[in-house]
């Protein structure tokens, strides 16, 4: 499997799309494969600062005993670390949640308005990291609509490789329009390999799981921003957990994504809360 940094020239074997910086091609990849891979969105100091901020937050959580497990992780696996609500941990994560690339895909795939359901991190450690095969919209009763109800925008802060537990997908599984069942748990998956700084956008019906990190000492970090159509409750309760200054200084677009600018749902005394 090979990866290049040239726009529209990357190749990924096993049914995954080539890397592209063109949004029209990315949208076509989403329709065909269920995901699109955009290289080089974070670069240089911006990538370095974001990576350092995440690992600092992860180390603080571990030192203070504040880690929270995720229900789709295997209970016995202590090598896979979740860092929740990174939006409130450092301003660099605001840049990811409301990034123009992410918002452009959200608007094209989900429409507008939409909600930021969560932005959290997954760090796989040596010797583990696997999780249950799933689709992100498992909260939606079946039969599913013929359109995704959510979109996951993954920020690769380290190189994602097969060896270090890159997210694994079942390409095209979104077209089955259902969640994986017990008999699907052994479905063949393909590792999503991409260089640090890449963004992987995948729709909510696509089956996936964290891969196994088989390295001796390498950690692999990704930040996952989860967006939904506005009829769904956010995974993170922003009204309780968000640092006040984020709302205070947010753009109009960010206020919509956080649920503070709303029409019809989530009103306060019949009006938008902000």
Secondary structure, 3 states (H helix, E strand, C coil): CCCCCCCCCCCCCCCCCCCCCCHHHHHHHHHHHCEEEECCCCCHHHHHHHHHHHHHHHHHHHHHCCCCCCCCECCCCCCEEEECCHHHCCCHHHHHHCCHHHHHHHHHHHCCCEEEEEEEEEEECCCCCCECCECCCCCCCCCCCCCCCEEEEEEECCCECCCECCCEECCCHHHHCCCCCHHHCCCCCEECCECCCCEEEEECCCCEECCCECCCCCCEEEEEEEEEECCCCCCCCHHHHCCHHHHHCCCHHHHHHHCCCCCCCCCECCECCC
